[in-house]
Amino acid sequence: MNMITTKIASETEVSKPTTDEAQAALETLRRLAEADPSSAAALDLSALMALQPRAQGMLNRDYPEDFTPDAQYKATMPDLQNGPESLIKGAHAEIQHVGISNFRLPLKFRTRDGEVLTLETSVTGSVSLEATKKGINMSRIMRSFYAHAEDCFDFEKIDAVLDSYITDLESFDARIQLRFRYPMLKTSLRSGLSGYQYYDVSFEMLKQDGVSTRVIHLDYVYSSTCPCSLELSEHARRERAQIATPHSQRSVARISAALEGDAPLWIEDLVEMCATAIPTETQVMVKREDEQAFAELNGANPIFVEDAVRLLCEALEGAQAAGDFRVIASHQESLHSHDAISILTRGETFAQSSYDPRLLESLIHRG
C-alpha cells in the first residue's frame, strides 16, 4: 500500500524547470502580450509578468508610482559629484565659478516707499571649486533660495543666502545675481496720464577671499537726437526753406554701480539720477500734447553717445552710495545700419581689457 502511494506522489510531483526553460516561457508570454494583448489579458498574466524583472534580471518598463526610497536605499545611491579626486576629468584645476543660471522663482523686493513687490526673478548662483574636488551638488543652491523665499530680498538677505551655500557646498568664494524687471509708475509730460515703466535690474553680490562686493545693474532707455543731424536740419530750413528732421533713436545705457558704505542706493534713486542726466527717457502713456512735448524735449537735449556716458559718469560721481562704476551706452542708430557705442569705467571693480563678444548685443530694449 505504501509503495503504491509513493509511486503516485512521485508521478504527480511538478518538476522544477531550469532557468533556461523559465526564461524561454517568459519570452513566449512577452511575445504573446506584444502581439495579442487581448489574449494575454484573458490569461491574466499581469501578476506573472510583474515578477519578470526581479526574477530574471529584466528591466521593469512601468513607472513605480508607489515606490518611496527610505534612508537605507538612499545610502546605496551613487553620488559622483562627491566622488574621489581620481574621477576628475581633464586638468586638476581650480574652477572660479560653477553653479546654475536662469533658475526662476518669485521673490519679494521692497520699494523706496516701503511697498513690497513680488517679481519673477532669474537667479544665477555659483561657487568656486577646489582643484581636488570633482564637482558640486547644484540643487543646494536652489534649496538655499527656497529657504528664504518668503523674505524680502536686499543685499543683507543675499549675503545670508551666500553664506548658507558657501557652507553647504564647502566653498571659499561665491556669487549671486538676481535679474528682474522693476515697475515704476511714470507720468506723461503734459496730459497727466500715468503708466508703468519696467526697468531691467540686477542685484549682484560676490564674496571673494572674504571680501564682499555689492553691485546694482540698471538699464535706462532713452531717446537720443543726434546734435549734428539737428544742426544740419536747421541749416536746411534756414538756408533753403527746406523742411528736414534730425535723426533720433531708441538708446540704452547700462549702469553698473558697486555700493560702498552703509548708505542705501535704491533703484528709484538710480532711475532719478539717470533721468536728471538724460531727461529724454522713453514714454509710456502718450497723447498728442505729450508727443509734441517729447519732440521739444529731444530738441532741447541733443546727445552723442560720448555725451551720454559722461553725463551719467558725472551723476554717479556725485552719488554718496556709489563707489566703482561702469556705464555702457548704445545708440541704435536710425541713420546707420550699425550702432554707436561707448564704455566708461571708474575703479578696479569694472576695469578690464577684454569684453564678452555679445555684451553690446545685450543692450536691446525688450519692451
C-alpha positions in Angstrom: 0.0 0.0 0.0 2.8 2.4 0.9 4.7 1.5 -2.2 1.7 2.4 -4.4 1.2 5.8 -2.6 4.9 6.7 -3.0 4.8 5.9 -6.7 1.7 8.0 -7.4 3.2 11.0 -5.5 6.4 10.9 -7.5 4.5 10.7 -10.8 2.3 13.7 -9.9 5.0 15.9 -8.4 5.8 19.0 -10.5 9.4 19.0 -11.6 11.4 22.3 -11.2 12.1 24.0 -14.5 15.5 25.0 -15.4 16.5 28.7 -15.6 16.6 28.4 -19.4 13.2 26.9 -19.5 11.7 29.6 -17.3 13.4 32.3 -19.4 12.0 30.8 -22.6 8.5 30.6 -21.2 8.6 34.2 -20.1 9.8 35.3 -23.5 6.9 33.4 -25.1 4.5 35.2 -22.8 6.1 38.5 -23.5 5.7 38.0 -27.3 2.1 37.0 -26.8 1.5 40.2 -24.8 3.0 42.3 -27.5 1.4 40.5 -30.5 -2.1 39.8 -28.9 -2.7 42.0 -25.8 -6.4 40.7 -25.6 -5.3 37.1 -25.3 -2.7 38.0 -22.7 -5.3 39.9 -20.7 -7.7 36.9 -20.9 -4.9 34.7 -19.4 -4.4 37.3 -16.6 -0.7 37.3 -16.9 -0.2 40.7 -15.3 1.0 39.4 -11.9 3.3 36.9 -13.6 4.8 39.5 -15.9 5.3 41.9 -13.0 7.6 39.3 -11.4 9.7 39.0 -14.6 12.1 41.9 -14.0 13.1 40.8 -10.4 13.0 37.1 -11.2 15.0 37.2 -14.3 17.0 40.4 -14.1 15.0 42.2 -16.8 14.0 45.8 -16.5 10.6 46.9 -15.4 9.0 49.2 -18.1 6.3 50.7 -15.8 6.9 53.7 -13.6 6.7 52.6 -9.9 4.3 55.3 -8.6 4.2 53.7 -5.1 7.9 53.4 -4.6 9.3 55.6 -1.8 13.1 55.4 -1.1 14.0 55.0 2.5 17.2 56.1 4.3 18.8 52.7 3.7 18.0 52.8 -0.1 19.3 56.4 -0.4 22.5 55.4 1.3 23.2 53.0 -1.6 22.6 55.6 -4.3 25.8 56.8 -6.2 26.9 60.4 -5.8 29.5 61.0 -8.5 29.9 64.7 -7.8 31.2 64.0 -4.3 33.4 61.2 -5.6 37.2 60.9 -5.2 39.7 63.1 -6.9 40.5 60.2 -9.2 37.2 60.8 -11.0 38.2 64.3 -12.2 38.4 64.5 -16.0 40.9 66.9 -17.6 43.2 69.2 -15.7 43.1 69.2 -11.9 42.5 72.9 -11.9 40.5 75.3 -9.6 37.2 76.5 -11.1 36.3 80.1 -10.3 32.6 79.7 -11.0 30.3 76.6 -11.2 26.6 76.6 -10.5 23.2 77.4 -12.0 21.9 80.1 -14.3 18.4 81.3 -15.1 16.7 79.5 -12.2 13.4 81.3 -11.8 11.2 81.9 -8.9 9.0 84.8 -7.5 10.9 86.9 -4.9 9.9 89.9 -2.9 11.6 93.3 -3.1 10.9 96.4 -1.1 10.5 99.8 -2.8 11.9 103.0 -1.5 8.4 103.9 -0.2 8.2 100.6 1.7 5.8 98.8 -0.6 6.6 95.1 -1.2 6.6 93.8 -4.8 6.7 90.2 -5.8 8.6 89.8 -9.0 9.6 86.9 -11.2 13.4 86.7 -10.7 16.1 84.9 -12.7 18.8 83.6 -10.4 22.4 82.9 -11.3 24.3 81.3 -8.4 27.9 79.9 -8.4 30.7 78.9 -6.1 34.4 78.3 -6.6 35.6 74.7 -6.8 38.9 73.5 -5.5 41.3 71.6 -7.9 40.9 68.4 -5.8 37.1 68.2 -5.9 35.1 66.6 -8.6 32.0 68.8 -8.5 29.2 70.3 -6.5 25.5 69.4 -5.7 23.9 72.2 -7.6 20.4 71.6 -6.1 21.8 73.0 -2.8 22.0 76.5 -4.4 18.3 76.3 -5.3 17.3 75.0 -1.9 19.1 77.9 -0.3 16.8 80.3 -2.1 13.7 78.4 -1.3 14.7 78.5 2.4 14.4 82.3 2.1 11.6 82.5 -0.5 9.2 84.3 1.8 11.6 87.0 2.8 12.2 90.4 1.2 15.4 90.4 -0.8 18.0 93.1 -0.4 21.8 92.8 -0.1 21.6 91.8 3.5 19.4 88.8 2.6 21.6 88.0 -0.4 24.5 87.9 1.9 22.7 85.3 4.1 22.0 83.1 1.1 25.6 83.3 0.0 26.8 82.3 3.4 24.4 79.3 3.5 25.5 77.8 0.3 29.2 78.5 0.8 28.7 76.4 4.0 26.6 73.7 2.3 29.0 73.3 -0.6 32.2 73.8 1.4 33.4 76.5 -1.0 35.5 79.6 -0.3 34.2 82.1 -3.0 30.6 82.5 -4.2 28.5 84.8 -6.4 24.8 85.5 -6.8 23.0 87.6 -9.4 19.2 88.3 -9.3 17.7 89.7 -12.5 14.2 91.1 -12.6 12.0 93.7 -14.2 11.2 96.5 -11.8 8.0 98.6 -12.4 7.8 102.3 -11.6 4.7 104.4 -12.3 5.6 107.3 -14.6 3.5 110.4 -15.5 3.4 111.7 -19.1 4.9 115.0 -20.0 1.7 117.1 -20.4 -1.5 115.1 -20.4 -1.2 113.8 -16.9 -1.7 110.2 -17.9 0.3 107.5 -15.9 1.7 104.2 -16.9 4.2 101.6 -15.7 7.8 101.8 -16.9 9.7 98.5 -16.5 13.4 98.6 -15.7 15.8 95.7 -16.3 17.6 95.5 -12.9 20.2 93.1 -11.4 21.4 92.7 -7.9 24.8 91.0 -7.8 26.9 90.0 -4.8 30.3 88.4 -4.8 32.3 87.0 -1.9 36.0 86.5 -2.7 38.8 86.0 -0.3 36.5 87.1 2.5 35.7 90.4 0.8 32.1 91.2 -0.3 31.2 93.3 -3.3 27.7 94.5 -4.0 26.6 95.8 -7.4 23.4 97.2 -8.9 22.9 97.0 -12.6 20.2 99.1 -14.3 19.2 99.5 -18.0 17.9 103.0 -18.7 16.2 103.5 -22.1 16.1 106.9 -23.7 15.8 108.8 -27.0 19.0 110.3 -28.4 18.7 113.0 -31.0 21.9 113.5 -33.0 23.3 117.0 -32.4 25.0 117.0 -35.9 21.8 116.0 -37.6 19.8 118.6 -35.7 22.1 121.4 -36.9 22.0 120.1 -40.4 18.2 120.1 -40.4 18.1 123.6 -39.1 20.6 124.7 -41.8 18.3 123.3 -44.5 15.4 125.2 -43.0 17.3 128.4 -42.7 19.2 128.4 -45.9 16.8 126.8 -48.3 13.4 126.8 -46.6 13.6 123.0 -46.7 11.8 121.0 -44.1 14.1 118.4 -42.5 14.1 116.3 -39.4 17.1 115.2 -37.3 17.5 111.5 -36.8 16.9 110.2 -33.3 16.7 106.6 -32.0 15.9 104.5 -29.0 19.1 104.1 -26.9 20.1 102.1 -23.9 22.6 102.9 -21.1 23.6 100.2 -18.7 24.8 101.5 -15.4 26.7 99.1 -13.0 27.5 100.6 -9.6 29.4 99.0 -6.8 27.9 100.0 -3.4 30.1 101.3 -0.6 29.4 102.3 2.9 26.1 101.8 4.7 24.1 104.4 2.7 21.4 102.7 0.6 21.1 103.2 -3.2 17.5 102.5 -4.1 16.5 101.6 -7.6 14.4 104.7 -7.6 17.5 106.8 -6.8 19.4 105.4 -9.7 16.5 105.9 -12.1 16.1 109.6 -11.0 19.8 110.1 -11.3 19.7 108.9 -14.9 16.6 111.0 -15.8 18.3 114.1 -14.4 21.4 113.4 -16.5 19.5 112.4 -19.7 15.8 113.6 -19.5 14.7 112.1 -22.8 13.5 108.8 -21.3 11.1 106.9 -23.5 7.5 107.4 -22.6 4.7 105.1 -21.5 1.4 106.9 -22.0 1.3 109.5 -24.8 -1.4 111.8 -26.2 -0.7 114.4 -28.9 0.4 117.1 -26.4 2.8 114.6 -24.9 4.3 113.7 -28.3 4.8 117.4 -29.1 6.4 117.8 -25.7 8.7 114.9 -26.3 9.8 116.4 -29.6 10.6 119.7 -27.8 12.5 117.8 -25.1 14.6 116.0 -27.6 15.3 119.3 -29.4 16.5 120.8 -26.1 18.7 117.8 -25.3 20.6 116.5 -28.4 23.2 114.0 -27.3 26.1 112.0 -28.8 26.9 108.6 -27.3 30.1 110.1 -25.8 27.9 112.7 -24.1 25.7 110.1 -22.6 28.4 108.2 -20.7 30.0 111.4 -19.5 26.7 112.8 -18.2 26.0 109.6 -16.3 29.5 109.5 -15.0 29.1 113.0 -13.6 25.8 111.9 -11.9 27.4 108.7 -10.4 30.4 110.6 -9.1 28.0 112.7 -7.0 26.2 109.7 -5.5 27.4 109.0 -1.9 26.5 105.3 -2.0 28.2 104.5 -5.4 31.9 103.5 -5.5 33.4 102.0 -8.6 31.1 102.0 -11.6 30.7 101.3 -15.3 28.5 103.0 -17.9 27.8 101.4 -21.3 25.7 103.3 -23.8 24.4 102.1 -27.1 22.6 104.4 -29.6 20.8 102.1 -32.0 21.1 104.5 -35.0 18.2 105.2 -37.3 20.7 106.8 -39.8 23.2 104.0 -39.9 22.9 100.2 -40.2 25.2 99.9 -37.1 25.1 101.2 -33.5 27.2 103.9 -31.9 28.6 102.7 -28.5 30.7 104.0 -25.6 32.1 102.5 -22.4 33.3 104.5 -19.4 34.6 102.9 -16.1 35.8 104.2 -12.8 37.8 102.0 -10.3 39.2 98.5 -10.3 35.9 96.6 -10.0 35.0 97.1 -13.6 38.4 97.6 -15.2 39.1 95.0 -17.9 40.8 94.8 -21.2 38.5 92.2 -22.8 34.7 92.2 -23.1 32.3 89.4 -23.8 31.7 89.5 -27.6 28.0 89.6 -27.1 28.0 92.3 -24.3 26.8 95.1 -26.6 24.2 92.9 -28.3 22.5 92.5 -24.9 21.8 96.3 -24.8 18.4 95.8 -26.6 15.3 97.1 -25.0 12.7 94.2 -25.0 9.7 96.5 -24.4 
